Amino acid sequence: KQIVDSGGIVVDVPVVGEVVTTSLVETTEAPTSAPTRTNNAKAITSDLKFDSSSRHFCLQAVNLKQNARFKMRPCKFSNKQMWIFANDKIQNAAKPKWCMAWKGKVKELRLSECDGNMKTERFTYDNTVKGLVVTNIMNGKRFFIGFNPRLKYNWLNLYGIKSKNPSVHSFLLS
């Protein structure tokens, strides 16, 4: 079932019994329009300046395949840049089977299937510090997601909770 919310955004709401799920849909109003987003799909942007332009940069999966890495890229609100925070996961809005994952000892983020095998982590957004927090639920260790401020176009990684890296306190949800 398609509905239009109060902001004019088209929302696809398939209803299965008592459960309601949402997904991205494309409108045909304008051939250049980007996919519209559901109320709970968010772009994860950084408020740090990346270059001399006024462009905003978004967290983006390099592709929507197993073990893809994450980078900051100019915001286009594409399928690789839209995310849902649900059940302690950061899930891709266009392809909900894909989640952000931390595989353990290496402080790298990868795309992985949201099949319940990621039992050691919890992903949250802390708006008081503008941080994306990853918690190892086995030992309670917490990390911030961030990027190297000198090499902004490189991969996103995990940084200690006391990190002085300004990127770990630069994330906004839009």
C-alpha positions in Angstrom: 0.0 0.0 0.0 1.4 3.4 -0.9 0.7 6.5 1.1 1.9 10.1 1.1 3.1 11.4 4.4 2.5 15.0 5.7 5.9 16.0 4.1 4.8 14.8 0.7 7.1 11.7 0.8 5.7 8.6 -0.8 5.9 5.7 1.5 5.4 2.0 0.5 3.8 0.2 3.5 3.3 -3.5 2.9 1.1 -5.0 5.6 1.5 -8.6 6.6 -0.9 -9.6 9.3 -0.2 -7.3 12.2 3.3 -6.4 11.1 4.0 -3.3 9.1 7.3 -3.0 7.2 8.6 -0.1 5.1 10.8 0.1 2.1 12.1 2.7 -0.5 9.9 3.4 -3.5 10.6 5.5 -6.6 8.2 8.1 -7.8 7.7 8.8 -11.5 6.9 12.5 -11.0 10.2 13.7 -12.3 12.7 11.6 -14.3 15.6 13.0 -12.3 14.2 12.5 -8.9 16.1 10.3 -6.4 14.4 7.5 -4.6 12.0 8.7 -2.0 12.5 7.6 1.5 10.4 6.2 4.3 9.9 8.1 7.6 12.4 6.0 9.4 15.1 5.8 6.6 18.0 8.2 7.4 21.0 9.5 5.7 24.0 9.6 8.1 25.9 12.9 7.4 28.9 14.5 8.9 29.0 18.1 9.9 32.7 18.3 9.1 33.8 20.2 6.0 35.3 17.8 3.4 36.4 20.1 0.7 36.0 23.7 -0.5 32.4 23.1 -1.6 29.3 23.4 0.5 28.3 19.8 -0.2 27.2 17.6 2.6 28.9 14.1 2.9 27.0 10.9 3.8 28.0 7.5 5.1 27.9 5.2 2.1 28.4 1.5 1.5 30.8 1.1 -1.4 28.3 -1.5 -2.8 25.5 -3.6 -1.4 27.4 -6.9 -1.3 28.9 -9.0 1.5 32.0 -7.5 3.1 31.6 -4.1 1.4 33.4 -1.3 3.2 32.0 2.2 4.1 33.2 5.6 3.1 32.0 9.2 3.3 30.7 10.4 -0.1 28.8 13.5 -1.3 25.1 13.1 -0.3 22.9 11.9 -3.1 20.5 10.0 -0.8 21.0 7.0 -3.0 20.2 3.4 -1.9 23.8 3.0 -0.6 23.3 6.0 1.7 20.0 5.4 3.3 19.8 3.5 6.7 17.4 2.4 9.2 18.2 2.0 12.9 16.3 -1.1 14.2 16.8 -3.8 16.7 20.3 -2.5 17.6 21.4 -2.6 14.0 22.1 -0.1 11.2 20.2 -1.7 8.3 20.2 -0.6 4.6 16.8 0.9 3.8 16.7 -0.2 0.2 17.9 -3.8 0.8 17.1 -4.6 4.4 18.9 -7.9 4.4 22.2 -5.9 4.6 23.5 -4.4 7.9 26.6 -2.6 9.1 28.8 -5.1 10.9 31.9 -5.2 13.0 33.6 -8.6 12.8 35.6 -8.4 16.0 39.3 -7.8 16.6 39.9 -5.6 13.5 38.4 -2.2 13.9 36.8 -2.2 10.5 33.2 -1.9 9.5 31.8 -4.2 6.8 28.4 -4.9 5.2 27.0 -8.2 6.2 23.6 -10.0 6.1 21.3 -9.2 9.0 20.7 -12.8 9.8 21.2 -12.8 13.5 24.9 -14.0 13.4 26.1 -10.6 14.5 25.6 -11.4 18.2 28.6 -9.4 19.6 27.5 -5.9 18.6 24.9 -3.2 19.1 24.8 -0.1 17.0 23.2 3.1 18.3 23.2 6.8 17.6 23.9 9.2 20.5 22.5 12.6 19.6 24.0 14.3 22.6 27.5 13.7 21.2 26.6 13.3 17.6 28.2 9.8 17.6 27.5 6.4 16.1 28.3 3.9 18.9 29.2 0.3 18.5 29.0 -1.8 21.7 30.4 -5.3 22.1 27.7 -6.9 24.1 30.0 -9.7 25.3 32.4 -7.5 27.1 30.7 -4.0 27.1 33.5 -2.3 25.2 32.2 0.7 23.2 33.6 2.4 20.1 32.7 5.3 17.9 32.5 5.1 14.2 34.6 7.7 12.4 37.1 8.5 9.7 40.6 9.8 9.5 40.2 13.6 9.4 43.4 14.0 7.3 42.3 11.2 4.8 38.6 11.8 4.8 37.9 9.8 1.7 39.3 6.6 3.2 37.4 3.8 4.9 35.4 4.3 8.1 36.8 2.6 11.2 36.2 2.2 14.9 37.8 4.6 17.4 38.1 4.4 21.1 35.3 6.0 23.2 37.8 8.6 24.4 39.2 9.4 20.9 40.1 13.0 20.2 39.3 12.4 16.5 36.7 15.1 15.6 34.9 12.9 13.1 33.5 10.6 15.8 31.4 13.5 17.1 30.3 14.8 13.7 27.4 12.6 12.7 23.8 13.8 12.1 20.8 11.9 10.9 18.7 13.5 8.2 
